[in-house]
Structure formats: structure tokens, C-alpha cells
Amino acid sequence: MFNKSQYGNKWPFSVDQIEVFCEGASDVYFTANGTTYALNGAARGKVNAGNSNITSHDMEELRLSDPNFTDSKMAIPPDFVEQGLRLCK
């Protein structure tokens, strides 16, 4: 579980916490407020191709704008995906 207090102004989402999990060999997802989102490319690819058993929403609806760059979203910390991949093993 990751939460806003751990990341301060680097927190990328409009929700206060997320829980990361893995499906299959390398598909990383997270849940926030009871909704599931694909986190990495492997998960997004399966969802977009209709090859996932998980109903996933677009995480862009939760991503905050980066105050330092016009028309950019906050970066997703790499440890979110890294933790998910560790759960795949």
C-alpha cells in the first residue's frame, strides 16, 4: 500500500492511497477507492486488447497535473511498479 503522506508533493494521484497487486506473470494493477487501474504497460496492453480478466479504468482520470510542466501529468514513482512486479513472483 502506498499513500500520499509517503510522497508529499511527488504524489501523482487525486486519491490519498493506492494498493498495488499483480495478475499473471507481469501485469501490475492498483486499486483506489474500490476501483481498479492498470499500472504498467503489460497490464494496459492486456486490458486494451480485451485479454484481461480484470475490469480496469484509465488511471489518467486520477493523475494530477505536474505544476512544473505545462500540459504534463505527475510522474508515477518507479517503486509502484517495482513492488507490483515483486508480487508477481
C-alpha positions in Angstrom: 0.0 0.0 0.0 1.2 3.5 -0.9 -0.1 6.7 0.4 0.1 10.4 -0.1 1.9 11.1 3.2 4.8 9.0 2.0 5.4 11.0 -1.1 4.3 14.6 -0.3 4.3 16.8 -3.4 5.6 13.9 -5.5 2.3 12.0 -5.1 0.8 11.6 -8.6 -2.9 10.9 -7.8 -6.0 12.7 -6.7 -6.7 9.9 -4.1 -4.9 9.5 -0.8 -3.8 5.9 -1.2 -3.4 3.0 -3.6 -2.9 -0.7 -3.2 -0.7 -2.4 -5.9 -1.2 -6.0 -7.0 -0.1 -8.4 -9.7 -2.0 -10.6 -12.1 -0.3 -13.2 -14.2 3.4 -13.0 -14.9 3.9 -9.2 -15.1 0.6 -7.3 -15.1 0.6 -4.7 -12.4 -2.6 -3.0 -11.3 -3.7 -0.9 -8.4 -6.9 -0.2 -6.6 -8.1 3.1 -5.3 -11.5 3.7 -3.6 -12.6 0.3 -4.8 -11.8 0.9 -8.5 -9.0 -1.0 -10.4 -6.5 0.6 -12.7 -3.8 -0.9 -14.9 -0.4 0.5 -13.8 2.2 -0.9 -16.2 2.4 -1.4 -19.9 1.8 -5.2 -19.7 -1.5 -4.7 -17.8 -2.7 -1.8 -20.1 -1.8 -3.9 -23.2 -3.9 -6.8 -22.0 -6.8 -4.6 -20.9 -6.8 -2.7 -24.3 -6.6 -5.9 -26.2 -9.5 -7.4 -24.2 -7.2 -10.2 -22.9 -7.6 -9.4 -19.2 -9.9 -10.9 -16.7 -9.7 -7.6 -14.7 -12.0 -4.7 -15.5 -9.7 -1.7 -15.4 -10.3 2.0 -15.6 -7.9 4.6 -17.1 -5.5 5.8 -14.4 -5.2 9.1 -16.2 -8.5 10.1 -14.6 -6.6 10.1 -11.2 -3.3 11.5 -12.3 -2.6 15.1 -11.1 -1.1 17.8 -13.4 2.5 18.5 -12.8 2.8 22.0 -11.5 6.3 22.3 -13.0 5.4 21.4 -16.6 2.6 22.7 -18.7 0.3 20.0 -20.1 2.1 17.2 -18.2 1.0 14.8 -15.5 2.9 13.9 -12.4 5.4 11.0 -12.9 4.5 7.6 -11.5 7.2 6.7 -8.9 9.0 3.6 -10.2 8.6 1.8 -6.9 4.9 1.4 -7.5 5.6 -0.9 -10.5 8.6 -2.5 -8.8 6.5 -3.6 -5.8 3.9 -5.0 -8.1 6.4 -7.0 -10.1 7.8 -8.4 -6.8 4.3 -9.6 -6.1 4.2 -11.4 -9.4 7.0 -13.8 -8.3 
